[in-house]
């Protein structure tokens, strides 16, 4: 079976973990955490990066930083992972779901203005498949209504909007280093603070509500409980593994982009049949996170996944629209979100990971083409 995903060892991860163990500092914010922070600030221009235990944790920190509570509203795309919404629901805020757009599964920025009310506090775009949401109109709407932008950049490592790194636009941004992402740490994430007003408090929230980070910098004589918070700090072992990947990030990205473009070129003829391929607008770039097809209907997707599984290929669907989820359906305002439902019923992801061989990828492509030739 060719899996959908396979975690990848770039080469130096185990040596970095051993180095962390020998250094005798395992609880976080050690040398490897600091190396990772400097890398993201220097390479992508992020204001104040903080590693977290997951992207979910980073989003939860963002909700805490914004002091959200009952009566507040946050605009979130329906076609996204549950953490994008759950982080704000946990604070008691009301999630207002936005539809996707006809071009790709990203948030429909043209419909954003109509969703803003006097209670709206933030908007949380996701850059689906590492392809940028159209940020110019989104940021303009946010400025008009004084909204905080929290980028859900979980899949957006080394991806850009008009030449600028995703994760550097919002006041806050959250990244994932889950084993399914381009750069991996098993689990792991990062909160990026691009608005300095949040930086010091983010350190406190990340350290269980204490000023422990300031204490270790020698800025206070002792640390104490000064705010709300939780344990969002990853271990130094996680940071060491992540650093081992970051040492090879350009090679990893080269492989993933090559695989993505191979799929895109080989399957381009399917568009003449009405099958959708990823659309990359002129303002966006490809980071090789995932490659998907949009089938003509849900029955076709089910048949394609079954056929590929029979042939030893693990292809998978993706999100179920959150506005129709068992938990939140009754709290949704009843608006139809047809494009979120469109992608929810038709999108299928093909295997894409660094160790996918040329022969395996050719086999996958051939099986997909054969499936459509028979219909």
C-alpha positions in Angstrom: 0.0 0.0 0.0 1.3 3.4 -0.9 0.3 5.5 2.1 -1.2 9.0 1.9 1.6 10.3 4.1 4.9 9.0 5.5 7.0 10.9 8.1 10.4 11.8 6.8 13.8 11.8 8.4 15.9 14.6 6.8 19.1 13.2 8.3 20.2 15.1 11.4 17.1 14.8 13.6 18.4 12.0 15.8 21.8 13.7 16.3 20.0 16.8 17.4 17.9 14.9 19.9 21.0 13.3 21.3 22.6 16.6 21.6 19.6 18.0 23.5 19.7 15.1 25.9 23.4 15.4 26.5 23.0 19.2 27.2 20.7 18.2 30.1 17.8 20.7 29.2 14.7 18.9 28.0 11.8 21.0 29.2 11.7 23.6 26.5 13.1 27.0 25.6 16.6 25.6 25.4 19.1 26.0 22.6 17.1 24.2 19.9 13.9 26.2 20.6 15.9 29.4 20.4 17.6 28.3 17.1 14.1 27.6 15.6 12.9 31.0 16.8 15.8 32.8 15.1 15.4 30.7 11.9 11.8 31.8 11.5 12.5 35.4 12.3 15.5 35.7 10.0 14.3 33.5 7.1 10.6 34.7 6.8 10.6 38.0 8.6 8.2 36.9 11.4 8.0 39.3 14.3 8.2 37.2 17.4 7.9 33.4 16.8 7.1 31.1 19.7 7.1 27.3 19.4 4.1 25.6 20.8 2.9 22.0 21.4 0.7 22.2 18.3 -1.0 24.6 15.9 -4.1 24.0 17.9 -2.3 25.3 21.0 -1.1 28.4 19.0 -4.7 29.2 18.0 -5.8 28.8 21.6 -3.1 31.2 22.6 -4.3 33.7 20.0 -7.9 33.5 21.4 -6.5 34.1 24.9 -4.5 37.1 23.7 -7.5 38.7 22.1 -9.5 38.3 25.4 -12.4 36.8 23.6 -15.6 35.9 25.4 -19.3 35.5 25.2 -20.8 38.1 22.9 -17.8 38.3 20.6 -17.8 37.0 17.1 -15.0 35.5 15.0 -15.2 34.9 11.3 -13.8 31.5 10.3 -14.0 29.5 7.1 -16.3 26.5 7.2 -13.9 24.4 5.1 -11.1 24.0 7.6 -9.9 21.8 10.4 -11.9 21.9 13.6 -9.1 23.6 15.6 -9.5 26.8 13.6 -13.0 27.2 15.1 -12.6 25.3 18.3 -9.9 27.6 19.7 -12.4 30.5 19.8 -15.4 28.5 20.8 -13.5 27.5 23.9 -13.4 31.1 25.0 -17.1 31.4 24.6 -17.0 33.4 21.3 -19.5 32.8 18.5 -18.1 31.5 15.3 -19.5 33.0 12.1 -18.7 30.7 9.2 -17.6 32.0 5.9 -17.9 30.2 2.6 -15.1 29.1 0.3 -14.7 30.6 -3.1 -15.2 29.0 -6.6 -11.5 29.2 -7.3 -10.2 27.1 -4.4 -11.2 26.1 -0.9 -9.9 29.3 0.7 -12.2 31.8 2.3 -14.3 33.9 0.0 -13.0 37.4 0.7 -15.6 39.1 -1.5 -18.3 37.9 0.9 -16.4 38.9 4.0 -17.8 42.4 4.5 -21.4 41.2 4.8 -20.4 38.9 7.7 -19.0 41.7 9.9 -21.2 43.1 12.7 -20.5 45.4 15.7 -19.6 42.3 17.7 -16.9 40.9 15.2 -13.5 40.9 16.8 -11.3 38.8 14.4 -11.1 37.0 11.1 -9.2 33.8 10.7 -8.2 32.9 7.1 -6.6 29.6 6.4 -4.2 29.1 3.4 -5.6 25.8 2.2 -3.0 23.4 0.8 -0.4 26.1 1.4 -1.9 28.3 -1.3 -2.5 31.9 -0.1 -5.9 33.2 0.6 -6.5 36.5 -1.2 -5.2 38.8 1.6 -5.4 42.3 0.2 -9.3 42.5 0.3 -9.3 40.6 3.6 -6.8 43.0 5.2 -8.7 46.0 3.8 -11.9 44.8 5.4 -10.1 44.1 8.7 -8.7 47.7 8.7 -12.1 49.2 8.1 -13.7 47.4 11.0 -10.7 47.3 13.3 -10.6 43.5 13.3 -7.6 41.4 14.3 -6.3 39.0 11.6 -5.2 35.6 12.8 -3.7 33.6 10.0 -4.2 29.9 10.2 -1.0 29.1 8.4 -0.9 25.5 9.5 0.0 24.2 6.0 1.7 27.3 4.7 5.4 26.9 5.5 7.6 28.6 2.8 4.6 29.9 0.9 4.0 33.5 -0.2 1.5 36.1 -1.1 2.8 38.7 -3.5 6.4 37.8 -2.6 5.9 38.0 1.2 5.8 35.0 3.5 2.5 33.7 4.7 2.3 34.1 8.5 3.7 37.7 8.3 0.5 39.4 7.5 -1.8 38.9 10.4 -1.2 40.4 13.8 -1.0 36.7 14.8 -0.4 33.5 12.9 -0.4 29.8 13.7 1.8 27.1 12.1 1.7 23.3 12.3 4.7 20.9 12.4 2.5 17.8 12.6 3.8 14.8 10.8 1.6 15.5 7.8 3.2 18.9 7.2 6.2 19.9 5.1 8.4 20.4 8.1 7.7 18.0 10.8 8.2 17.4 14.5 5.6 14.6 15.0 3.4 17.1 16.8 4.3 20.7 17.3 3.3 24.2 16.2 4.2 27.9 16.4 2.5 31.1 17.2 3.9 34.1 15.4 3.3 37.5 16.9 3.7 40.3 14.4 2.1 43.0 16.6 4.4 43.8 19.4 1.6 44.7 21.8 1.0 40.9 22.2 4.5 39.7 22.5 5.2 39.9 26.2 1.8 38.6 27.2 2.1 35.7 24.7 5.2 34.5 26.6 3.3 34.6 29.9 0.3 32.7 28.5 2.6 30.1 27.0 4.3 29.6 30.4 1.1 28.8 32.4 0.4 32.4 33.1 3.7 33.1 34.8 6.5 35.5 33.9 9.0 32.6 34.0 10.5 33.6 30.6 11.3 37.1 31.8 12.8 35.6 34.9 15.2 33.4 32.9 16.2 36.6 30.9 17.1 38.2 34.3 14.3 40.8 34.0 12.6 39.9 37.3 14.0 38.6 40.6 11.5 35.7 40.7 8.6 34.5 38.7 5.0 34.3 39.7 1.5 33.9 38.5 0.5 37.1 36.7 -2.1 36.1 34.1 -4.2 33.3 32.7 -2.3 30.7 30.7 -1.6 27.1 30.1 1.2 24.7 29.3 1.8 25.5 25.6 5.6 25.1 25.6 7.0 22.1 23.7 9.8 20.0 25.0 13.4 20.5 23.8 13.3 17.1 22.2 10.5 18.3 19.9 12.4 21.5 19.1 15.6 19.4 18.4 13.7 17.2 15.9 12.2 20.3 14.3 15.7 21.9 14.0 17.0 18.7 12.3 14.3 19.2 9.7 14.9 23.0 9.3 18.6 22.3 8.6 17.4 20.6 5.4 14.3 22.7 4.7 15.3 23.8 1.2 16.0 20.2 0.0 12.7 19.1 1.5 10.8 21.9 -0.3 12.5 21.1 -3.6 11.3 17.5 -3.4 7.8 18.4 -2.4 7.4 21.0 -5.1 8.8 18.6 -7.7 6.2 16.0 -6.7 3.4 18.6 -6.8 4.3 19.8 -10.3 4.6 16.3 -11.6 1.1 15.6 -10.5 -0.2 18.9 -11.9 1.4 18.4 -15.3 0.5 14.8 -15.7 -3.2 15.2 -14.6 -3.8 18.5 -16.4 -5.9 16.8 -19.1 -8.5 15.9 -16.5 -9.7 19.5 -16.5 -11.2 19.0 -19.9 -13.5 16.4 -18.3 -14.6 18.8 -15.6 -12.3 17.4 -12.9 -10.7 20.2 -10.8 -7.0 20.6 -10.1 -5.5 23.1 -7.6 -5.8 26.7 -8.8 -2.9 28.9 -7.9 -3.7 32.6 -8.4 -1.1 35.0 -9.6 -0.6 36.4 -6.1 0.2 32.9 -4.6 2.9 30.3 -4.7 3.1 26.5 -4.4 4.8 25.0 -1.4 4.1 21.4 -2.2 2.0 20.7 0.9 -0.6 18.6 -0.8 -2.1 17.9 -4.2 -5.8 17.4 -4.7 -8.5 16.7 -7.3 -12.0 18.0 -7.2 -14.3 15.2 -8.5 -17.4 15.9 -10.5 -19.7 14.6 -7.7 -19.5 12.8 -4.4 -20.3 9.4 -5.9 -17.3 9.8 -8.3 -15.0 10.6 -5.4 -16.2 7.6 -3.4 -15.5 5.4 -6.5 -12.1 6.9 -7.1 -11.0 6.4 -3.5 -12.2 2.8 -3.6 -10.6 2.1 -6.9 -7.2 3.5 -5.8 -7.4 1.6 -2.5 -8.0 -1.6 -4.5 -4.9 -0.8 -6.4 -2.8 -0.3 -3.3 -3.0 3.5 -3.1 -4.2 5.4 -0.1 -6.1 8.5 -1.3 -8.2 10.4 1.2 -10.9 13.1 1.3 -10.5 16.1 3.6 -12.6 18.4 5.7 -16.3 18.1 6.3 -17.7 21.6 6.5 -17.9 22.8 10.1 -21.1 24.7 9.7 -22.9 21.4 9.1 -21.0 19.5 11.9 -22.9 17.6 14.6 -21.6 20.0 17.2 -22.2 23.3 15.6 -25.0 22.9 13.1 -27.7 24.1 15.5 -25.6 27.2 16.3 -25.0 28.1 12.7 -27.2 31.0 11.4 -28.6 28.9 8.6 -26.9 30.5 5.7 -26.1 28.2 2.8 -22.4 27.8 2.2 -22.5 26.0 -1.1 -18.8 26.1 -2.0 -17.7 24.7 1.4 -20.2 21.9 0.8 -18.9 21.5 -2.8 -15.3 20.9 -1.7 -16.4 18.8 1.3 -18.2 16.4 -1.0 -15.7 16.3 -4.0 -12.2 16.9 -2.9 -9.7 14.0 -2.7 -6.0 14.2 -1.8 -3.3 12.1 -3.5 -0.2 10.7 -1.7 2.6 13.3 -1.4 5.6 12.8 0.8 9.3 13.1 0.4 10.0 9.4 0.0 7.4 8.9 -2.7 9.4 7.5 -5.6 9.1 8.4 -9.2 7.9 4.9 -10.0 5.2 5.1 -7.3 4.0 8.5 -8.4 3.8 7.3 -12.0 1.8 4.4 -10.9 -0.6 6.7 -9.0 -1.0 9.0 -12.0 -1.6 6.0 -14.3 -4.3 4.6 -12.0 -6.1 8.0 -11.8 -6.0 8.4 -15.6 -7.2 4.8 -16.1 -10.1 5.4 -13.7 -11.3 8.4 -15.7 -10.8 6.7 -19.1 -13.2 4.1 -18.0 -16.0 6.5 -17.0 
